[in-house]
Amino acid sequence: MVGHGQSEARQWYAHSVEGMPPETWQTLEAHLLGVATQARKFAAKFGCGGWGALAGLWHDLGKATEAFWRRLSGTGPRVDHSTAGAKLATTRLGVVGKVLAYCIAGHHAGLADGKSPEASCLVRRLKGASLPELPAWLPQTEPLEALPFAPTAGRSGFQRAFFVRMLYSCLVDADFLDTEKFLKKEKNALRGEYPPLDVLWERLQGYLSKFAAKPVPSPVDPWRAKVLSWCVEAAGNAPGLYSLTVPTGGGKTLSSLAFALKHAVTSHLDRVIFVIPYTSIIEQNADVFRDAVGADAVIEHHSNFDPRRKKAGRDEADPAGDEPLAKRQELACENWDAPLVVTTSVQFFESLFAATSSRCRKLHNIAKSVVILDEAQMLSPEILRPCLEALRELYESYGTTVVLCTATQPALAKSDEFPWGLDQPREIVKDVPGLFTALTRTRVEHLGRLTDEALIKRLKGHRQVLCVVNSRRHARLLHKRLLDEDGVFHLSATMCPAHRTQTLDAIRAALKDGRPCRVVSTALIECGVDVSFPVVYRAEAGIDAVAQAGGRCNREWELPEGGVIYVFTPVDAPTPGGDMARAAAVGAAVMRRFTDVLAPEAVTAYFRDLYWSVGKEGLDAREVDPVEHVKGIIDALQADGNRWNFPFRAVAEAFQFIQSTYRPVIVPWDKEGEDIVAGLRHAEHTGGLARLAQRYTVQIPPWQFAALDTSGALECIQDRFFVLAKMERYDEAEGLCAGDDGVFRAEDNIV
């Protein structure tokens, strides 16, 4: 019977080669078997190799048609070749066949919503599709393994949807790789040439041995050595959920790497993934990792990274030169097949909730890995529950070890007040109170209300001082009032990243030389920036923000008597709104209750109160379906999850790690920026240049964008890139000056 039996013995093809005869093309048999083999290998990591193989065998069955033959021959229109295999899956396997149907139907277009009014939803596509003819060489269907999770009441929909994404990742990466192997052999040959994890562990041990022979040990070196030894000891334990609670200066970066590498080796895991909230921390840590284990093993995946700017850390890392290494690193960002990946929280979590093939492609490589979630307290409350559910799935069902790594450990463990929390993590540090006491470098004092005039007077009284405020505008105003002093610097995201890097270099040089150095910054500088001041002023904020500011104070114990963090309530700047206001209010309450507000017990109380003040709905607050008034990602996935109907695209759109209406403006700030803009003007394919342009991009609110556009200060390139055409609007100290009408707005409260 047509559609159920075997088709006549003729040759079908998956991919053609331009200008070459059919006998040089890739046969459909070779492609489906190749993808099935690769997808089986990927999915086997979470016990579902048969699912992956079947997805690979059926994903392109729609190419076994005369219509697709005409398309390959250049005589026919585009053909929907993906729905046929999806139709076969639901016909053969019933409701669970939807798992394969989502993957197969979306292997090019992305995961569709299961059921919606849109014609592109899975149910409507399947309804109008015909069953494919099955080639004679197609292997028989094998029994499928059990799902990798045990459905749990209240979250089974989330679990099912997560499984679909993981299987989808296996299929699309296998499809990309097999196609690339046939059509782009040189590109494919660059992949996967990485040193194994046991070699990286040996390299790290050799690197760490140098510190043991330091001629002048620091007074905190014995505690750093303890942290390292605790990490190495804990690495021998079974995979699961861990916490690593280490204050600033405790050697967290290298100790966490030691845990991750040894744990991956002893537990036979595949890779290590560091998830970090800000690119400034990523760049610092990635440089440390390159020094420790070699540039040939470390992949940075974030918007500012240009692999051409990084050189190999050891002579043998890339004998052929830097270009192949840079290309290999660029390719590894597509699917995270490298042994050590350093990426942003945005990239990591948005990929876990994505619906496109390019974003989901990497997900299967998170299974059987070690994920170090650095600065874990930075998870936004309004998407906290979906993030926790994703982490829970990874360590419960996909063989992943997750480490919550921070100096201010958020209260994420399950409790009566927080029933949707994670299991109690295994703390790696054996003496958290003792470690914090030994590494106390600062004290916190609350000054109460301060006018700008009083604040400026205090800042002028210090030779070296950092002041962190809650808005760009406040930072700019304070900076202007300090300009009659020597050594005054401004830092905020009105400056493009390349400009900020240069300014930070100047700040570090001034601090090292003992010259005057007075810095006014937004919270940007709190994001792991490696600078140390004797005194820090912090506008009232959450306890985690105060602790982060404190991490820039007496960082290397330069002051035996300790540094000081002065917290103040700014009188001349309005109280911030939203999450920032809530965090500041809870932080102020905790400061009244605890003498040492940076002690672990105070931090725990802060996060417990913060999450309690938001409530269950506030911890999953994104609107998924404004028409049906469905609020909350978990509820949206649970609603019809028993029938495997999931709003994948709606969820992906709702889950934005950072919600912003800001508009990007490219600033040709130096010669390199000018060259990138010149390239964008004429490039046919702009993807690579667009990534490079991130180092020269400033995000500004809509009203400032409109003001610049109206004044003729912006030029639009290729109908999508807005470039600052009037460089006089870019200040050498403060960055992009888009106009100031004297009004504080809610959107000013940003780094």
N, C-alpha and C positions, 0 to 999 in steps of 0.2 A: 504494500500500500504506500503511495507517495507520502513522504514525511515520516513514516514509521519504519519502512524497510531500507534496504541498501540501495544506493543509486548506482547507475550503470558505471562500469569501470572506465573512467576517463580522468584525465589529469586536471586538477584544479590548482590554482595558484593563490598565494597569500600576498606576495609583493612582487612588483615588476622592477626592472632596471631600465632606466630611460635609454632609449636608443639601442637596446639589446634584444635578441630574440627570446621567446618564451623558455627555451631550454636553459637559459641562464637565470631565470627567475626563481624565487623561493617557492617551492611547492607548499600547498596548504597542509599536506601531511607532515612535512618537515617542521613547519611552523607550529602546528598544534601539538605535535609530540614534544617539540623543544620547549614550548611554553609550559606544557603539562609537567615535564620533568623538573623544570626550575621552580614552578609554583608548588609542586609537591615538596620539594626541599625546603622552601620557605615556610610553608604551613606546618611541616612536620615539627617545627620548633615548639608549637603549642598543641601537638598531638592530632593534627588535622590534615596530614599529608594527602589523604584520599580526596578531601574536599578541594584542596588546591589543584590536584591533578585533574579532577573532573571539570573544574572551572576552566583550566587551560585547554582541555580537549574540546570543550563546547563553545568557547568564547567567539570563535570566528567561523562557525558552521554556516553562517549566512553568506560566506564567500564561495560556497560550493553551488553557485548558480550561474546561469547564462548572463544574467544582468551584471553580476560583478565581473565576469570575464570581459564583457564589453567595456566596463569601466577601466579595468587594467589595460585593455587594448587601446584605450583612448577614444573609443567611439560611443561611450555611454555616459549618462549623468551619474552623480553620486548615488550610492546605494546604502540603505540601512542594512548593515551586515551583522549587527549585534543583537537585535531583538529575537532572531530565530533561535539562537542557542538558549536565550532566557525562556522562551516559550517551551522549549524542550524540557528544561529543568523543572518548571512548574507542572508540566504534563506528566513527566515521569515520577516526580518525587512529591507532588502535592504541596502542602503548605510550607514544609521546610525547603522545598525547591526554590522558594523566594530568596533564600540566602544567595544561592548561585545566580538567580535571575537578576538581583540587584547588581552583582559584580559583573556579569556578562553584558547586560544591557548598558551599563555605565562605564565600560572599560575605556571608552573615548570621551563620552559626553559628561561623565561624572555620575555619582550616585543620585538617582532621582528620588523625589518624594514617593512614598509607597502609594498613597491615595490622596488625590487632590483634584480640584476643578481643572488643573492644567492638562493639556493634551500630552505633555512630556512625562507625566507621572507613570509609574511602573504599571499599575493596573490597566490604564487606558492603552498603553503601548502593547501589553500582552493581549488585550482583547482583540486588537486589530491585526495581530500577527499570524502567520502561517507556520506550521511545523517544518523544519528543514529536512531535506533529503540527507540521509546518513551515508557518507562514503564507506565503501566496503572495508577499507583498512582501519576504520575507527574501532578501537578496543572496546570490549564489553565493559559495562558499568560494574564497578566493584563496590562492595558494601562500604558505607561511610562510617567513620568513627563517631563516637559520642562527642557532643559539644564539650568544649574545654571548661565549662562552668556549670555549676549547679544553680538553676534558677532560684532566685531569692525573692520572697514576697516584697512588693513595693519598689523593686529595682530590676525585675526580670526584663522589662523592656529596654532599659539601659544596657544590660548585659548582652541581649540579643543584637542590638544595634551596634555595639562595640565589636562583637564578633564579625558582623557583616563588614565593618570597616577594615578589620585586620585581614580577613580573607580577600577583600577587594585589593588591599595593598599587595598581597602576594601575587595576585593575578596581574595587576597593571605593571608592577616592577618586572615580573617575568616577561610580559609582553614587550615592554620597552627594551629590555636587554636582548631578547631574541631577535627582535627587529633590527636593533642597532648592530648586532653581531653580523647580520647579513648585509645591511645597507651601508653601515659606517664602521668597517672593520678596524680602521686605525684608531678611531675614538674608543671603540670597545676594548682594544688591546691595552689601553692605559688604565683600565679599571682593575681594582683588587690587588695591586702590588704593594701590600703593606706588611710590615714586620708583625709577627704574631705577638699575642699578649704576654706570653712568658718572656719574650725578648724585651718587651717594654718594662716588665717588672724587674728584670736584671739591670736594665739601664737605669731605672729609677733608684735601685739600691746603690749602684755605683755613684750616682749623683748625690744621694743623701749622705753617703759616707764622707764626703768632703766637709759637710757641716760639723761632723763630730770632731774634726781636727782644727776647728776655728782657733786662731791664736788668742783672741780676746773674747771669751764667751760672755754672752749677755746674762744678766741675773735671772731672766725668764727662760733661758735655754733648757734647764732641767725640766720645766713644766712642758715645754714644747716637745722634748724628748718623750715625756710620759704620754702626751696626746698621740704621738706617732706610734709608740709601742702599743697603746690601747687599740689603735686602728688596725695595726698589723695582726694583733691577737684576735680581734673580732672578725677579721676577714676569713678566718677558717670556719666560721659558723655557716649554717644553711641560708640559702636565699630567703628574702622576705622584706619586711619593713623595718628600717633602722632610723635612729636619730643620732646626729652628731652635733652636740651643743658645746661650742667653743667660742669664747670671747675674742674680740679683735686682738691680734698679736699672739694668738695661741698656735700659729702654724697650721691653720685649718686647710689652706689650699693644698699644700703638699701632703699633709696627713690624709686628707680625703682621697687624694689620688692614689696614695699607697694602699688604703683600704680597698678602693675600687679595683685596682689592677690585681692585687693578690686574691681578692675575693672572686674576681672573674676567672682567674687561672685555676684556683682550687675548686670552684663550683662549676667549671666548664661552661662559662657564659661567653658570649660572642664579642661584646664590646662594652665600652664605658661611654656614657653620655652625661656631660655636665650641662645642666639647665640653669641659666643665670639671667636675672631680670634685666640687666642693662649692658649695652655694648661696651661701655667703659670698663666694666669688670671683666667682661669676656676677653677684651684685648689684653688686659693685664695678665689674667690667668693663662690665656693661651700662650703668651710669650714665656711664662714660667714653665708651662708644660713642654714647649718646644725645647727649652734649655735642658729640661730634665730627661726627656725620653726621645727627642729628635723631631725635626720638622717633618720627617717622612711619615709620621704616625698621626699627626694632629690636624683635624679639620675644624675650621671655624665656619659656622653657618649663621650669618647675620647680614643685615643690609649694608653695613659699612665695610665689610671685608673685601679686600682685593688681594687674591693670592699672589699676584705679581709683586706686591710690596714686601712680602715675607721671603727671606732667604733660608736655605736649608741650615739647620742647626749643627750639623756634623758633616764632615767631608764626604762620608760614604752614603749619606742620605739620598743623594740624587746624582749619581755619577754623570748622567747625561746633561746636567745643567738644571737651571731653575724652571725653564719653560714646561718640560714634561711634568714636573712636580706640581707646578701651579695648575696645569690642566687637569691633573688627577684630582687635586683638591676641589676644583670647580665641579668636576663630575660627581665626586663623593657627596656634595651637597644635595644632589638629586635624590639619593636613596640611603645615605648614611651607612654605607658599607665599610667605612673605615673603623679601625680599632678604638680610636679616641675622638669623639665628636664634642665640640663646645658650641652651644647654641643658646638662643634667647628663650625666655619663658613664652613669649609671643609665638615663636615658631613651633615650639614643642606642643603647647596646649591647643593652639588653633589647628594644628595638623591632626590632633586626636579627635577633633570635632569637624573636620573638613569634609567636603563632598567631591572635590576635584581629584582627578588622577594624579596630578603633579604634587599636590599637597599630601595626599594619602600614601603615595608611593613608598615613603620611608618607614611607615608604621610597623611593618613586620620585623624590621631591624631593631625595634625597641623591645620586642619579645626576647627573652633570654639575654638581657643586658643588665648593666648596673647603671641606674639613673641617680645621679647626685643632684638633688634639687637645692641649689644654693640660694641663700636668702629666702627660705621658704615662707617667711612671714609676709612676703610681698604679694601673695595671692589676693586678688580683689574680693571683698566680701560678697559682692552680688553675683559672682560666678564660683564661689568657693565650693558649694556642694557638687556641681558637675566636675570640677577639678579633682575633688577627693574621690568621687566615684571612678573616674578614669584611673587614678593612681591605685585604687583598690583592685580594679580589674587587672591591672598590670602585675601586681605582686601576688594576687590570688590565683589567677587563671593563665597567665602568660609567661611564668617563670622569671619575672623581672625582679631584681632587688632595687628597692627605692630607699634612698637615704635623704631624710629631711635635715638639711645642714644649715645652721645659722647660729648667731650669737643670741638671738632673741626668739627662742623656740615658740611658735604659735601653739595655742591649746587646741590641737586637732584630734586628740584621742577621744574615743567614744566615752560618754559619761551620761548620767541621768539628765544633765542640762543640755547635752550635745549628743543625742542618740544617733545622729547620722555621721558621727566622726569615724576616723580610722581605728583599726585595732591599735592597742598600745604598742608603740614602736620599741625595739630593743635599743636602749641607749648605749652607744659605743664608749663614751667617756665614763670611767668608773667612779669618779669623784667630781661631779659637776660643781657642788658648792665650794669645794676646796680649790678647784681650778679657777673659779670666778674670783674668789678671795685673793688668790695669789697673783692674778693678772689684773687686779683693779688698778687702773692708771689715772682715773679721773674721779671727781666728785661733781654732783649736780646741785646747783642752787637755783631757786626760783626767785627772780627779781620783781615779780608782779608786773604792773602796768608800766610801760615805758613809751614816752613820746619819741618821735624820730630825733628831735633835738637832743634829748638825754642819751639816746642810743649812740648818736654820732659822737657826742662828747666822750663817751666810754670807749668807743672804737679808736678814736684819736689818741687815747691814753695808753694804748698798747702798741708796741713796735711790730709785733707779729700777731695777727688775730684773724679768725674766720667768723663771719656772720652769715647765718643761713635763714632765709625768709621764705614765705609761702607763695609769693607771686613774682612774676617777671617784672611787673611794673614797680613793685616795692624795691626790688633789687636795683633796678635802674635809678630810681630816685635817690636811694642811699648812696650809690656809687658816685653820682654827680656831686653830692654834698661832701664827699671825702676827697675830691680831686685836688684840693689845695695841700694835701699831704703827699709824702713820697711813698712809692711802692704800693699803689692802689690798683686792684684788679677786680674785674667783673666776670662772672660766669653764669650763663643761663642758656637755654635752648634757643634764644634768639640769635645765638652764634652758631654757625654751621660746625659740624663735628671736626673738620680740619682746623678751623680757627680755634676751637676749644682745646684741641690737642696742643697747639702751639702755646696757648695761654697757660695751660697746665705745666708745660715744660718750663715756662718763665717763672711760674709760681714756685715750682720745685727748686729751681736754681736760686731764687731769692732766699728761700728757707734754708737751703744748704749753706749758702754764703753768709747767713746771719744778717742780711740786709732787711730794711723795712718791707713788710709784706702784709697788707691789709686787704682781705678778700671779702667781697659781698657776693653771695651766690644764692641761687635757688637750691632746692633739694637735689639738684643734679650732682653736686659734689659729694653727697652722702652715698652715692651708689658705688661704693668700693674703691673710690679714687684714693690712690696711695700718696697721701700728703699728711703732714703732722704739724699741728699748731699747739702752742702752749695754752691758748685760751680760745674757746668757741662760744659764740652766742647763737642761740636757737630760738626762733619765734615759736610760740606754743604750738605743739603738734602731738601726735601719738607717741607713746613710749618707744615704739620701734624706731620712729624717726629721730627721737632724742638719742637713742642708742647709736644709730647710724652716724649722726653728727658727732657723737662722742668718739666714734672710731677714727675721726680725723684729729683727735686731740691727744698729745703725748703718746703717739702711736708706738714709738720705739723706746719709751721710758727715758726720754731725754731729761725729764724733770723728776728727780727722785722724790720730791714732795708731792708730785701728782699735778695733773692739769685740771682746769675748771671748765665746766659747761654751764653757762648761764642761760636759763630758760626765761623768756619774757613774753608778756602779752602786749603785742604792738597796738598802741593807741591810734596811730595815724594810718593804719591799714585796716580795712574791714575784716571781720571774721570770715574765714573761708567757709564755703558751703559744702553740702553733700557729704561724701565719705570723709573728707578732710576735717570738716567741722565735728562730725561724730567722733573721729579718732582723737581730736584735740580735747573734746569734752571728757571722754573716758580717760584720756591720759592725765588731765588735770585732776580728776577724782582719784586716780591711783597715786599721784604724787602727794596728795594730802594724806593718804593712808600708809605709805611706806617711806621709811627714811632713805633707804637705798633703792631708788626706782629702777636701777639697772640690774638688780639681783634677779636670779631666775624665778623666784616666787612672785616678785612684783610683775615681771613680764607675763607669767602665766595668768595672773589675775587680770592684767590688762586685756589680753586676748579673749579670755573667758567672758569678761564684761562686754567687750566690743561685739563679739558674735551673739551674745545674749541680747544686746540692745537692738540688733538687726532683726533677729527672729528667723525662723525657718524659711519663710517666703523671701526674706531679704537676702538670703544666702544662695538663692537661685532665682534671680529677679528679672532676667532678660525675657522680653516678650517675643514668643516664637510665632504666634499667629494673631496679629492684631484684629483680624476680621472676626475670628471665633473667640477672641480674648483669652487665648491660651498663654499663660505666663509661667515660665519655668521650663528649662530644658528637660529635666528629669520627668516632669509630668507629661510633657509633650511626647517623649519617647515611650512612656508607660501607657498612654491613653489607648492605643490599639496595638500594643506590642505583642499580645498573645497571638495575633494573626499576622505578625511580622510586617505591619504597616508602620513605617517610620517617616517622619518629615525631615529627611536628611538635609535637603537644601535649605529649608527654613531654619533648622538648627545651626547649620554652618554660618548662615547669615547672622543669626542672633548671637552666636558665640564669638564675640570679638573681645580679645583679651584686654585691649584698651579701646574704649569707645571714644571717638573724637570726631568733631566736625571740622577739624583744622585742615588747611589747604597747604600743600607743599610748594615751596619756591626754591629753585636752584640758584645758588649764588656763585658766580665765577670769581671766587675769592683770591685765587692765585693762578699761576700759569697752568697747573694741572687742571684746575676747574675750568679755565678758559678752553683748554684743549678738549675736555669732555663735552662742553656745550657746543663747540665747533663740530665735533663728531656727531652729536645728536641732530644737528641741522640737516645732515646729508645722509645719515645711516638708513639703510633699508630695513635692517633688523636692529632694534634699539635695546634689546634685553640686557646685554652685557654693559653697555654704556649707562643704562638706567641704574644698574646696580652700583657702578662706580660713582654716579652722581649723588648717591645717598650721603657721601662724605661732604657734600656741598649743599645739602638741602636743609632748609629751615621750615618748620611747620608753624603756621600762624592762624589765628582765628578768622572766621569769615569776614568780619567787619574790617579788619586790617587788610585782608586780601583785596576786598572791594575798594578800599581807599587807595592802595597802590595801583590797582588796575585802572581806576578812574583817572588817576594822575599821570597815566602813561608810563609808569615805572616798570611795568611787566611786559615781557615779550612771550608770545605763545609759539612754541616750536612743535611742528608735526601734530598740531591740534590736541596736544596732551601735556606737554612739558612747559611749565611757566618759569621763565628765567628773569632774574632781576636785571633790567636793562640800564637802570640809573644807579650806578654803584655809589653815588653820593648818599643814597638812602641806607647804606651799610656802614655803620660806625666801626672804626678800628678797635674800639674797646668793648662796645655794647652789642655789636651785631646789627641785625636788621631793624631799622627804625621805620615802622609802618605808619607812624602817626600816633599821637596821644591826645585824646580829647579831655583828659583829666578825670575820667570816670573809671573807677575800679569795676571790673566785670567778673563774673564767676569764672569765665575761661582764663582769667589772668592767673588763677591758682594752679599753675602747672610749671614744670621745671623749665 
